[in-house]
């Protein structure tokens, strides 16, 4: 009986052995590879068609998509060309719009910068003017308390504009007393400037 089992094992059909040992595992491996490549984003069918078209016997079995596209090429090319030209025109228009926007924004930036410089200059002038007015007010209050003869001597040595600025800050009574103590020509000049200034 043992001999019969051994004989049966030896007599196993070589075709079945080839089928179960090589063909079926190979098919399973190919199916798993196709699934894996498809999941990885590789277009397996296009790859097989591309490689199969280079094999002499298999290439006759594979339909060539290039044959169909060659027949449609002139129409497709003109349509594609028209589409591309339209896209180019749209992009050129967008570029021109962007350049216009950039130019406008640059002009606005220059205007704002100039306005900012003017505001700074005005603020500086106002600050200087306030500082000058505050010092003139302080000096004018000193002249109020001073002897009118002494104040007149000091005013005669000042330039006319400064003297008028100080006279504007003092009261009418003090102004009259100081002008009375000055030389008549200088008092007349200061009075004329004072009147022209609108006071």
C-alpha positions in Angstrom: 0.0 0.0 0.0 2.8 2.3 0.7 4.1 1.7 -2.8 0.8 2.7 -4.2 0.8 6.0 -2.4 4.3 6.7 -3.6 3.4 5.8 -7.1 0.4 8.1 -7.0 2.5 11.0 -5.8 5.0 10.3 -8.6 2.2 10.0 -11.2 0.7 13.5 -10.4 -0.2 15.3 -13.6 2.6 17.7 -14.5 0.1 20.1 -16.1 -1.7 20.5 -12.8 1.5 20.9 -11.0 2.5 23.7 -13.5 -1.0 25.3 -13.1 -1.0 25.4 -9.3 2.7 26.1 -8.7 3.4 28.7 -11.3 0.4 30.1 -13.3 -2.1 30.8 -10.5 0.4 32.5 -8.1 1.7 34.5 -11.1 -1.8 35.7 -11.9 -2.5 36.6 -8.3 0.8 38.6 -8.2 -0.1 40.4 -11.4 -3.6 41.3 -10.1 -2.1 42.6 -6.8 0.5 44.6 -8.6 -2.1 46.2 -10.9 -4.3 47.1 -7.9 -1.3 48.6 -6.0 -0.1 50.7 -9.0 -3.6 51.9 -9.6 -3.9 53.0 -6.0 -0.5 54.7 -6.3 -1.9 56.8 -9.2 -0.2 55.0 -12.1 -2.4 54.5 -15.1 -1.7 50.8 -15.7 -3.8 50.4 -18.9 -2.0 53.3 -20.7 1.4 51.9 -19.6 0.4 48.4 -20.9 -0.8 49.9 -24.2 2.4 51.9 -24.6 4.7 49.0 -23.9 2.5 46.5 -25.8 2.6 48.7 -29.0 6.3 48.1 -29.1 5.9 44.3 -29.1 5.4 43.0 -32.7 2.6 40.5 -32.3 0.8 42.3 -29.4 0.9 45.7 -31.2 -1.6 44.4 -33.8 -4.0 43.5 -31.1 -3.9 46.9 -29.4 -5.9 49.7 -31.0 -3.9 52.8 -31.5 -5.6 56.0 -30.3 -3.1 58.0 -32.4 -4.8 56.8 -35.6 -8.1 58.4 -34.5 -6.5 61.5 -33.3 -4.5 61.9 -36.5 -7.8 62.1 -38.4 -9.1 64.8 -36.1 -5.9 66.7 -35.7 -6.5 69.7 -38.1 -9.9 70.5 -36.5 -8.7 70.0 -33.0 -5.6 72.0 -33.6 -7.5 75.0 -34.9 -9.9 74.8 -32.0 -7.1 74.5 -29.5 -5.2 77.3 -31.2 -8.3 79.5 -31.0 -8.8 78.6 -27.3 -5.2 79.4 -26.6 -5.4 82.7 -28.4 -8.5 83.6 -26.4 -6.7 82.7 -23.2 -3.7 84.8 -24.2 -5.9 87.8 -24.9 -7.7 87.4 -21.6 -4.3 87.1 -19.8 -3.0 90.2 -21.6 -6.1 92.1 -20.6 -5.6 91.0 -17.0 -2.0 92.1 -17.2 -3.0 95.5 -18.5 -5.7 95.8 -15.8 -3.1 94.9 -13.1 -0.6 97.4 -14.5 -3.3 100.1 -14.5 -4.1 99.3 -10.9 -0.4 99.4 -10.0 0.1 102.8 -11.6 -3.0 104.2 -9.9 -1.8 102.8 -6.5 1.6 104.3 -7.1 0.1 107.7 -7.9 -2.0 107.5 -4.7 1.1 106.6 -2.7 2.9 109.6 -4.1 0.0 111.9 -3.4 -0.3 110.5 0.2 3.4 110.9 0.7 3.3 114.5 -0.5 0.3 115.2 1.7 2.1 113.7 4.6 5.2 115.9 4.0 2.9 118.9 3.7 1.2 118.0 7.0 4.6 117.5 8.7 5.8 120.9 7.4 2.6 122.6 8.5 2.8 121.0 11.9 6.4 122.1 12.2 5.6 125.6 11.2 2.7 125.7 13.6 4.9 124.3 16.4 7.5 127.0 15.6 4.8 129.6 15.5 3.4 128.5 18.8 6.8 128.4 20.4 7.5 131.9 19.0 4.1 133.2 20.2 4.6 131.7 23.6 8.1 133.3 23.9 6.7 136.7 22.6 3.8 136.5 25.2 6.4 135.8 27.9 8.5 138.7 26.9 5.5 141.0 26.5 4.5 140.2 30.1 8.0 141.3 31.1 7.5 144.6 29.3 4.2 145.2 31.1 6.0 145.2 34.5 9.0 147.2 33.2 9.5 151.0 33.3 8.1 152.4 30.0 11.3 154.4 29.4 13.5 151.3 29.7 11.1 149.3 27.6 11.2 152.0 24.9 15.0 151.9 24.8 15.0 148.1 24.4 12.3 148.2 21.7 14.3 150.7 19.6 17.2 148.2 19.4 14.9 145.4 18.2 13.9 144.8 14.6 10.5 146.3 13.6 8.7 143.0 13.2 9.7 141.7 16.7 8.9 145.0 18.3 5.4 145.0 16.7 4.8 141.4 17.8 5.6 142.4 21.4 3.5 145.6 21.2 0.5 143.4 20.0 0.7 141.4 23.2 0.7 144.3 25.7 -2.3 146.3 26.7 -3.2 149.6 25.0 -2.1 151.6 28.0 1.3 150.0 28.2 1.7 150.2 24.4 1.0 153.9 24.5 3.5 154.6 27.3 6.2 152.7 25.5 5.6 154.5 22.2 5.6 157.8 24.0 9.1 157.2 25.4 10.6 156.2 22.0 12.2 158.4 19.4 9.3 159.8 17.2 10.6 158.3 13.9 10.9 154.8 15.4 7.5 155.1 17.1 6.0 156.2 13.8 7.5 153.3 11.9 6.2 150.8 14.5 2.8 152.4 14.6 2.5 152.2 10.8 3.6 148.5 10.8 1.1 147.8 13.7 -1.7 149.4 11.7 -0.8 147.6 8.5 -0.9 144.3 10.4 -4.6 144.9 11.0 -4.5 145.6 14.7 
